[in-house]
């Protein structure tokens, strides 16, 4: 499939991402960046081929006339931070995120905004006709933004110097530890580190905390040390997971906890979720503010956050975007510190807690009980996936119309009663006691489904009904 994805550029090193391709990408990105400025900062993750991609990309950017600043090996949010804390307003992060070790790619920010969607597709269409002028490559200018980032976090979360609880951090041999080690030292946190050493071969487990099997080590460590706070990061540190001995907090559950905290100081906060988030999350947020449902994807949510001037956005996968006291991008290290801040506040309010995370667990336990599926994928192909979604939307509208008119058709006779059809991103069908989602993945040739209901029987009913339509 094409390396030009919805949210970034990504492919296999020296198969998709050859020197010729990467130099052209750098040159074409340089042409876009020059519309705003003549500078760009580049950071890279721990993958073994990231420094090589840095050299190739830099050549293309310099060929377009840009001055290149080298941020070194950093977490992705440090590249974003650079565009808000320095005069350089564009950055490119070389990262394969949570993909297997042979993958790599580019997350792009131009003039402090994500470069994504049709912008990336248009760049891809220009590749065949791009002619990169030959230049003598200069050394890039080294820029230490990481130190400024660490200082910012240390000052912002100075309150945590009084937090004495044991915290287990799992960096998964990604790049989170590059910043986190010094922040922990500055704040005097009592921590047990797992896999802080950056290693792009990921020798211990894959750096994707949204997958349960990647959390086995941190869960075992929590029990072994009788600790109660576990925080895991993905490969480039823009996704976070909170794990206790009793619960694995999903992204939408964290959003509820953060929203309730934000509502203590900001009246009627606006919180954005994506189409995979639980209805319980939207209902809980509407009780204290205003929830907004939007498309999946970190770039989509960053743009919507700024458009609405919302206080927070979240994805199920652990991308958390703070815009109340921060800059509105997904930063797992910042989110981790906000989690610890929540725990600290709860300890100050409730003096006799059995565990430091007890009130957060109880808050989630007290929510209405639902049954849900994980994200499940149906293989298809690039040519068919959006066509299937369009056909599904049409058929569902036909069923809804027949149900409203009291007519029985071949499709509507046994189909559960539809309350609403939401077409923000794929199709989310709202039923009386739950919902089902089918959307086309923007990064793989698959359909992605998720279902939620108040009983297991209804969950099965809604799932089978929608899957039957997809097969048809």
Phi and psi in degrees as a GROMACS rama.xvg file:
@    title "Ramachandran Plot"
@    xaxis  label "Phi"
@    yaxis  label "Psi"
@TYPE xy
-64.9562  146.328  UNK-2
-77.2858  -11.5952  UNK-3
-90.7696  94.8905  UNK-4
-91.3654  -175.48  UNK-5
-71.1621  -41.2314  UNK-6
-109.396  -14.417  UNK-7
-163.22  -177.672  UNK-8
-109.466  128.46  UNK-9
-152.894  139.256  UNK-10
-170.751  -171.187  UNK-11
-90.8023  131.536  UNK-12
-59.0408  132.863  UNK-13
63.4007  4.52099  UNK-14
-108.97  -60.4662  UNK-15
-91.1527  -42.4527  UNK-16
-97.1158  76.7901  UNK-17
-86.4902  169.828  UNK-18
-59.0501  -45.8036  UNK-19
-60.1118  -43.8947  UNK-20
-65.6281  -45.8149  UNK-21
-68.4639  -38.7654  UNK-22
-61.5514  -42.3561  UNK-23
-65.0143  -40.8704  UNK-24
-59.5618  -44.9089  UNK-25
-59.9424  -43.7846  UNK-26
-63.2412  -46.7798  UNK-27
-67.9256  -37.7737  UNK-28
-64.413  -38.4473  UNK-29
-58.8856  -39.9926  UNK-30
-62.3312  -35.9136  UNK-31
-72.3059  -43.8528  UNK-32
-64.4702  -35.0554  UNK-33
-62.3548  -18.2562  UNK-34
-66.8637  -17.0566  UNK-35
-119.758  -34.0719  UNK-36
-164.301  175.052  UNK-37
-118.569  22.144  UNK-38
-130.939  149.001  UNK-39
-147.798  142.495  UNK-40
-108.489  138.662  UNK-41
-124.299  131.226  UNK-42
-120.844  167.059  UNK-43
-147.02  158.19  UNK-44
-92.2515  -165.211  UNK-45
-86.8443  1.98775  UNK-46
-63.8586  146.02  UNK-47
-62.5363  -27.3432  UNK-48
-97.7354  0.851148  UNK-49
-59.7651  -43.2835  UNK-50
-61.3359  -34.9111  UNK-51
-65.9699  -44.9649  UNK-52
-61.9122  -35.1969  UNK-53
-57.9721  -45.9019  UNK-54
-64.6082  -44.8581  UNK-55
-64.103  -45.8411  UNK-56
-64.1797  -42.2778  UNK-57
-59.1838  -41.1082  UNK-58
-58.529  -47.828  UNK-59
-63.3154  -41.1424  UNK-60
-65.2581  -42.5502  UNK-61
-65.986  -34.7402  UNK-62
-63.7203  -26.1058  UNK-63
-82.7008  -8.79674  UNK-64
104.581  10.3015  UNK-65
-89.7704  152.315  UNK-66
-90.8567  128.043  UNK-67
-103.641  129.853  UNK-68
-110.324  131.932  UNK-69
-98.6818  112.295  UNK-70
-86.8101  -10.2975  UNK-71
77.1785  -164.217  UNK-72
-78.0997  119.822  UNK-73
-147.799  162.113  UNK-74
-67.8044  149.598  UNK-75
-53.3208  -43.6086  UNK-76
-61.3818  -20.8739  UNK-77
-69.7555  -33.6368  UNK-78
-64.8974  -41.0494  UNK-79
-64.2411  -44.3136  UNK-80
-57.0591  -37.2826  UNK-81
-54.7269  -39.5338  UNK-82
-73.9951  -14.4092  UNK-83
-104.068  -14.9316  UNK-84
-114.939  -6.16563  UNK-85
-130.831  179.803  UNK-86
-79.8003  -5.75622  UNK-87
-86.8874  116.334  UNK-88
-102.079  1.44837  UNK-89
-129.207  141.139  UNK-90
-143.844  154.675  UNK-91
-129.93  125.951  UNK-92
-103.998  121.219  UNK-93
-86.3951  109.942  UNK-94
-158.803  144.976  UNK-95
-99.4677  6.11117  UNK-96
53.6314  -118.864  UNK-97
-102.197  9.92863  UNK-98
-69.8558  165.334  UNK-99
-57.8825  161.303  UNK-100
-58.0914  -26.4824  UNK-101
-77.0358  -10.419  UNK-102
-88.8775  154.472  UNK-103
-156.894  178.002  UNK-104
175.239  -165.875  UNK-105
-136.409  124.724  UNK-106
-102.94  125.053  UNK-107
-118.563  131.45  UNK-108
-123.038  124.8  UNK-109
-123.294  124.167  UNK-110
54.2133  44.365  UNK-111
69.7276  12.7775  UNK-112
-127.622  148.934  UNK-113
-64.7066  139.822  UNK-114
-101.378  110.243  UNK-115
-157.831  179.58  UNK-116
59.3414  -127.708  UNK-117
-63.3433  -28.2651  UNK-118
-61.8023  -43.974  UNK-119
-68.4175  -40.1443  UNK-120
-63.1312  -40.3585  UNK-121
-63.9465  -39.2383  UNK-122
-62.2006  -41.1727  UNK-123
-60.8707  -37.6813  UNK-124
-68.8712  -22.4799  UNK-125
-84.4499  -10.0109  UNK-126
-58.6009  -42.9018  UNK-127
-63.1309  -33.4145  UNK-128
-99.4388  3.70379  UNK-129
-74.5961  129.361  UNK-130
-118.716  110.748  UNK-131
-89.3695  122.375  UNK-132
-66.9301  146.439  UNK-133
-77.8413  129.776  UNK-134
-134.175  165.706  UNK-135
-91.0571  116.858  UNK-136
-69.4737  133.739  UNK-137
-95.4363  162.53  UNK-138
-68.9984  139.629  UNK-139
-74.3345  160.764  UNK-140
-91.6688  120.743  UNK-141
-72.9833  135.392  UNK-142
-135.78  120.135  UNK-143
-94.8035  81.94  UNK-144
-84.1578  -23.4734  UNK-145
-56.3314  -42.7088  UNK-146
-62.7195  -41.787  UNK-147
-63.5222  -41.2141  UNK-148
-60.9528  -45.5867  UNK-149
-63.0752  -41.7736  UNK-150
-62.6653  -42.1065  UNK-151
-59.2225  -48.8632  UNK-152
-64.5137  -39.3668  UNK-153
-61.8471  -44.0203  UNK-154
-71.3283  -42.1377  UNK-155
-63.4556  -31.8496  UNK-156
-118.663  35.2213  UNK-157
-59.1188  -26.1835  UNK-158
-58.4744  -25.7133  UNK-159
-74.047  -7.00657  UNK-160
-62.6731  -18.3894  UNK-161
-94.358  1.37861  UNK-162
-87.131  116.888  UNK-163
-102.213  -7.48709  UNK-164
-66.3717  153.126  UNK-165
-77.3906  131.288  UNK-166
-122.454  130.757  UNK-167
-103.125  119.632  UNK-168
-107.034  133.898  UNK-169
-119  109.868  UNK-170
-92.5133  -5.42778  UNK-171
59.3604  26.0095  UNK-172
61.6785  20.0765  UNK-173
-87.1601  -153.031  UNK-174
-104.208  2.15275  UNK-175
-58.3723  -39.1161  UNK-176
-63.2311  -22.2861  UNK-177
-59.1708  -38.9245  UNK-178
-94.3874  -37.0008  UNK-179
-67.3988  -34.879  UNK-180
-55.8667  -47.8003  UNK-181
-73.1368  -36.654  UNK-182
-62.654  -43.4821  UNK-183
-58.9812  -45.1149  UNK-184
-62.5886  -45.0598  UNK-185
-63.0672  -37.57  UNK-186
-89.9807  -7.05024  UNK-187
65.2932  33.9172  UNK-188
-73.8296  145.832  UNK-189
-90.3693  99.6283  UNK-190
-127.6  155.495  UNK-191
-117.398  110.722  UNK-192
-87.7835  135.055  UNK-193
-116.315  122.403  UNK-194
56.2034  50.4641  UNK-195
-78.3582  -21.0455  UNK-196
-73.6179  117.922  UNK-197
-61.2572  129.564  UNK-198
-152.942  106.536  UNK-199
-67.7295  -3.90041  UNK-200
-90.6221  -8.84407  UNK-201
48.7795  67.4517  UNK-202
-72.368  -17.5379  UNK-203
-98.8458  -52.434  UNK-204
-160.604  163.368  UNK-205
-68.9066  139.087  UNK-206
-84.3128  63.3257  UNK-207
-135.384  94.9744  UNK-208
-74.2853  -2.96816  UNK-209
-79.5939  -11.5755  UNK-210
-99.7963  124.678  UNK-211
-55.6986  -39.5923  UNK-212
-67.4291  -16.7634  UNK-213
-83.3155  -3.4962  UNK-214
-103.433  2.27414  UNK-215
-59.1788  -44.1818  UNK-216
-64.471  -42.2604  UNK-217
-71.4599  -34.0664  UNK-218
-65.9869  -40.876  UNK-219
-65.4282  -38.6321  UNK-220
-67.1089  -37.4966  UNK-221
-58.8302  -44.6184  UNK-222
-70.1197  -43.1152  UNK-223
-62.1218  -35.0147  UNK-224
-102.012  5.82896  UNK-225
48.1627  43.5783  UNK-226
-99.0269  164.798  UNK-227
-128.397  -5.84887  UNK-228
-121.967  113.533  UNK-229
-123.035  131.464  UNK-230
-130.357  126.286  UNK-231
-120.347  151.915  UNK-232
-124.115  157.435  UNK-233
-86.8487  -176.623  UNK-234
-60.7736  -34.1608  UNK-235
-113.45  10.5437  UNK-236
66.9774  36.9904  UNK-237
-113.084  3.43067  UNK-238
-129.769  142.819  UNK-239
-128.315  152.882  UNK-240
-135.876  139.535  UNK-241
-108.893  127.112  UNK-242
-129.843  132.656  UNK-243
-116.464  -179.225  UNK-244
-66.0901  -22.1903  UNK-245
-109.447  -14.0991  UNK-246
-156.884  144.125  UNK-247
-106.83  107.934  UNK-248
-76.0509  123.019  UNK-249
-78.4551  165.181  UNK-250
-58.4597  -39.2372  UNK-251
-74.6079  -25.9462  UNK-252
-70.993  -40.5063  UNK-253
-60.9882  -37.277  UNK-254
-61.0574  -39.1656  UNK-255
-62.94  -46.5631  UNK-256
-62.6222  -45.0828  UNK-257
-66.8567  -40.4958  UNK-258
-62.4698  -42.0629  UNK-259
-64.158  -35.9631  UNK-260
-69.3798  -43.6817  UNK-261
-62.0454  -36.6849  UNK-262
-65.8517  -14.6331  UNK-263
-72.1671  -23.5874  UNK-264
-120.442  -17.7539  UNK-265
-123.342  120.442  UNK-266
-71.3717  133.402  UNK-267
52.7831  55.4603  UNK-268
-65.7614  151.533  UNK-269
-100.226  124.548  UNK-270
-125.093  130.315  UNK-271
-105.572  133.019  UNK-272
-120.505  173.739  UNK-273
-109.576  173.242  UNK-274
-65.4809  -16.0923  UNK-275
-86.3071  -8.34836  UNK-276
-71.2567  150.55  UNK-277
-63.6707  145.523  UNK-278
-62.8857  -29.2956  UNK-279
-59.8638  -38.0414  UNK-280
-62.1647  -48.2906  UNK-281
-63.1032  -42.2766  UNK-282
-64.9097  -41.5075  UNK-283
-64.1846  -41.1303  UNK-284
-71.2097  -37.6306  UNK-285
-64.6348  -20.4232  UNK-286
-73.6064  -19.6753  UNK-287
-123.829  -7.43183  UNK-288
-171.131  -139.547  UNK-289
-130.123  123.87  UNK-290
-97.898  150.333  UNK-291
-132.188  128.982  UNK-292
-95.1704  133.993  UNK-293
-143.596  -178.372  UNK-294
-65.488  150.21  UNK-295
-67.5299  149.902  UNK-296
121.668  129.298  UNK-297
-62.1856  -35.3132  UNK-298
-68.1531  -43.7187  UNK-299
-57.4825  -45.6241  UNK-300
-70.416  -35.2472  UNK-301
-61.5738  -43.5112  UNK-302
-66.8622  -44.5216  UNK-303
-65.5368  -36.7951  UNK-304
-58.3449  -45.2169  UNK-305
-70.4294  -39.6318  UNK-306
-59.4163  -43.175  UNK-307
-92.0558  -6.84715  UNK-308
51.1911  43.296  UNK-309
-74.7916  163.706  UNK-310
-88.5138  -24.5252  UNK-311
-158.036  147.839  UNK-312
-139.66  155.236  UNK-313
-149.336  153.626  UNK-314
-118.901  150.627  UNK-315
-53.9231  -36.0568  UNK-316
-73.0083  -6.5804  UNK-317
107.94  3.6058  UNK-318
-72.3427  118.834  UNK-319
-122.859  129.588  UNK-320
-119.409  111.763  UNK-321
-97.9358  131.405  UNK-322
-131.302  15.5668  UNK-323
-91.2672  -46.2116  UNK-324
-125.055  11.9513  UNK-325
-136.177  -164.764  UNK-326
-100.781  1.41874  UNK-327
86.9798  21.0114  UNK-328
-121.931  169.278  UNK-329
-84.0999  113.936  UNK-330
-134.335  105.938  UNK-331
-69.5576  -29.8146  UNK-332
-69.5392  -45.3739  UNK-333
-61.5976  -43.8094  UNK-334
-61.7263  -39.1163  UNK-335
-61.061  -41.8011  UNK-336
-69.6272  -32.5921  UNK-337
-67.9057  -34.6524  UNK-338
-61.1976  -47.4963  UNK-339
-64.5712  -34.5244  UNK-340
-63.7431  -41.5725  UNK-341
-58.447  -46.5736  UNK-342
-62.5151  -42.4259  UNK-343
-60.5874  -45.0847  UNK-344
-62.557  -41.8865  UNK-345
-64.0521  -37.8528  UNK-346
-65.2986  -34.9177  UNK-347
-69.9842  -33.4672  UNK-348
-81.3071  -39.8663  UNK-349
-114.722  105.904  UNK-350
-80.4942  -21.3686  UNK-351
-113.517  44.8103  UNK-352
-73.4826  141.195  UNK-353
-71.6961  -38.4868  UNK-354
-135.039  155.215  UNK-355
-66.6836  -16.3968  UNK-356
-108.904  8.73131  UNK-357
-56.9039  -46.6942  UNK-358
-68.2871  -32.6414  UNK-359
-68.1807  -41.2697  UNK-360
-62.1827  -43.0727  UNK-361
-65.6526  -36.7107  UNK-362
-60.3005  -42.1393  UNK-363
-73.6008  -38.3097  UNK-364
-64.0522  -29.1999  UNK-365
-80.6476  -7.65851  UNK-366
-69.4492  156.568  UNK-367
-52.6357  136.175  UNK-368
-74.8385  126.115  UNK-369
-131.006  163.832  UNK-370
-117.689  135.427  UNK-371
-145.086  160.065  UNK-372
-97.3015  157.68  UNK-373
-72.3132  174.193  UNK-374
-62.4007  127.142  UNK-375
-119.866  140.495  UNK-376
-112.427  139.744  UNK-377
-115.796  119.936  UNK-378
-70.9555  136.458  UNK-379
-146.126  -148.638  UNK-380
-136.988  166.539  UNK-381
-57.8733  -38.8666  UNK-382
-69.8235  -28.6628  UNK-383
-97.0576  -26.594  UNK-384
-61.8889  -42.6183  UNK-385
-75.1253  -30.9726  UNK-386
-64.0466  -41.4611  UNK-387
-62.0693  -43.4602  UNK-388
-62.9269  -43.5851  UNK-389
-62.2674  -42.294  UNK-390
-66.2847  -38.7192  UNK-391
-63.8293  -42.5424  UNK-392
-60.961  -43.5006  UNK-393
-61.4672  -47.2363  UNK-394
-62.5971  -42.0518  UNK-395
-64.3315  -38.6208  UNK-396
-63.1211  -37.5761  UNK-397
-63.7146  -42.6521  UNK-398
-64.3918  -45.1704  UNK-399
-59.5206  -43.7636  UNK-400
-62.4211  -44.5466  UNK-401
-63.8267  -40.0853  UNK-402
-64.3098  -40.6804  UNK-403
-66.7267  -33.5985  UNK-404
-88.6552  -1.56556  UNK-405
71.3148  25.1803  UNK-406
-100.021  148.22  UNK-407
-106.104  122.273  UNK-408
-115.707  176.745  UNK-409
-58.1137  -29.7407  UNK-410
-98.0238  -28.7523  UNK-411
-91.4757  -16.5219  UNK-412
-54.8242  -49.0233  UNK-413
-109.027  10.1179  UNK-414
-82.3629  136.302  UNK-415
-55.5996  148.386  UNK-416
-64.0794  127.568  UNK-417
-91.1031  130.493  UNK-418
-90.9236  -42.1128  UNK-419
-158.943  149.689  UNK-420
-118.097  120.301  UNK-421
-107.902  123.056  UNK-422
-115.486  32.657  UNK-423
-64.4384  -41.1836  UNK-424
-153.436  98.3266  UNK-425
75.4504  -138.658  UNK-426
-139.833  122.011  UNK-427
-110.083  114.121  UNK-428
-97.4373  118.949  UNK-429
-94.0003  121.889  UNK-430
-105.056  178.452  UNK-431
-61.7994  -39.9163  UNK-432
-121.284  28.2844  UNK-433
161.825  -162.376  UNK-434
-157.705  162.883  UNK-435
-137.28  143.93  UNK-436
-124.073  135.075  UNK-437
-132.652  122.921  UNK-438
-140.471  154.89  UNK-439
-84.31  128.008  UNK-440
-62.8928  139.787  UNK-441
-87.6219  -4.96648  UNK-442
-121.497  -15.6465  UNK-443
-138.449  160.705  UNK-444
-80.0741  64.3663  UNK-445
-140.542  158.525  UNK-446
-98.0498  142.561  UNK-447
-114.787  130.552  UNK-448
-120.903  153.455  UNK-449
-154.238  143.795  UNK-450
-135.87  148.289  UNK-451
-147.166  140.836  UNK-452
-155.305  166.834  UNK-453
-84.6263  -11.2627  UNK-454
-136.337  156.855  UNK-455
-65.8854  -33.5551  UNK-456
-64.7005  -44.3089  UNK-457
-68.363  -35.8239  UNK-458
-58.3753  -47.2407  UNK-459
-64.8977  -40.6544  UNK-460
-60.9598  -49.6552  UNK-461
-66.205  -39.2482  UNK-462
-64.5457  -48.3342  UNK-463
-65.4818  -36.0249  UNK-464
-62.7395  -46.9427  UNK-465
-71.7569  -39.842  UNK-466
-63.6921  -34.2804  UNK-467
-65.0371  -40.3379  UNK-468
-63.7146  -40.2871  UNK-469
-62.0973  -42.1962  UNK-470
-62.4973  -38.7384  UNK-471
